[in-house]
Amino acid sequence: MYEKILGPLLDDRRKRRKVLGGVVVLLVLASLLVPLKAVTVKMLPFDNKSELQVIIDMPQGSTLEQTAAAVR
């Protein structure tokens, strides 16, 4: 099946250029989804905090001293 699909593309320059052109058109259309607001893009969080939250799952019934030792 792989050879049946790619064989003609390797043999014929015109078919190869059509497929490459189709891929470029699809890439441009996918890139246009962001400025047209068709998809939501979020790259950074809304707030710029200078803090870090660390969550430690301790076994139930652990003492405060054991938790403090695990944090250190």
ABEGO torsion letter per residue (X at the ends): XAAAAAAAAAABAAAAAAAAAAAAAAAAAAAAAAAAGABBBBABBABBBABBBBBBBBBBGBBAAAAAAAAX
